[in-house]
């Protein structure tokens, strides 16, 4: 649930044109929590499947969301910067 909230926060911040470093901070927190869940899931592999499998899946999803979200955010902010530079060139 917490990773979905962080992903929603990331999407909201990007759509509202929040500062790039703030968006990257949210993505870094999501990635860090995902790695922690993934590591705990891997370490708990000797436990029953209903213990380690949700941790493994949630950690994998959070890591993938943060990595691909970071790529998309970088591309989006780069496009905004290019638009600003083109606008300054036209004037």
C-alpha positions in Angstrom: 0.0 0.0 0.0 2.8 2.4 0.9 4.5 1.9 -2.5 1.3 2.7 -4.3 1.1 5.9 -2.3 4.7 6.8 -3.2 4.0 6.1 -6.9 0.9 8.2 -6.7 2.8 11.0 -5.1 5.5 10.8 -7.8 2.9 11.0 -10.6 1.2 13.9 -8.8 4.5 15.8 -8.4 5.5 15.4 -12.0 2.1 16.6 -13.3 2.2 19.6 -11.1 5.8 20.5 -12.3 7.4 20.0 -9.0 11.2 20.5 -8.7 13.1 17.7 -10.3 15.1 17.0 -7.1 11.9 16.5 -5.1 10.7 14.0 -7.6 14.0 12.2 -7.6 13.9 12.1 -3.8 10.5 10.4 -3.8 11.8 7.9 -6.4 14.9 7.3 -4.3 12.8 6.6 -1.2 10.6 4.2 -3.2 13.7 2.4 -4.6 15.3 2.2 -1.2 12.2 0.7 0.4 11.8 -1.7 -2.5 15.3 -2.9 -2.2 14.8 -3.4 1.6 11.6 -5.5 0.9 13.3 -7.4 -1.8 16.3 -8.2 0.5 14.0 -9.3 3.3 12.0 -11.4 0.9 15.2 -13.1 -0.4 16.5 -13.6 3.2 13.2 -15.1 4.3 13.3 -17.7 1.5 13.4 -20.5 4.0 10.1 -19.4 5.5 6.7 -20.5 4.1 5.7 -19.0 0.7 3.1 -16.8 2.2 5.8 -15.0 4.2 8.5 -14.3 1.7 6.5 -14.2 -1.6 4.6 -10.9 -0.9 7.8 -9.2 0.2 9.6 -10.4 -2.9 6.7 -9.3 -5.2 6.2 -5.9 -3.5 10.0 -5.2 -3.5 10.3 -6.1 -7.2 7.3 -4.0 -8.2 8.6 -1.0 -6.2 12.1 -1.2 -7.7 10.7 -1.5 -11.2 8.3 1.4 -10.6 11.1 3.6 -9.3 13.6 2.7 -12.0 11.2 3.2 -14.9 9.6 6.2 -13.3 13.0 7.8 -13.0 13.6 7.3 -16.6 10.3 8.7 -17.5 10.7 11.7 -15.2 14.1 12.4 -16.6 12.7 12.4 -20.2 9.8 14.6 -19.1 12.0 17.2 -17.4 14.4 17.2 -20.3 11.5 18.0 -22.7 10.4 20.9 -20.5 14.0 22.3 -20.4 14.2 22.0 -24.2 10.9 23.9 -24.5 12.2 26.7 -22.3 15.4 26.9 -24.4 13.4 27.0 -27.6 11.1 29.7 -26.3 14.2 31.8 -25.3 15.7 31.3 -28.7 12.5 32.5 -30.5 12.5 35.8 -28.5 
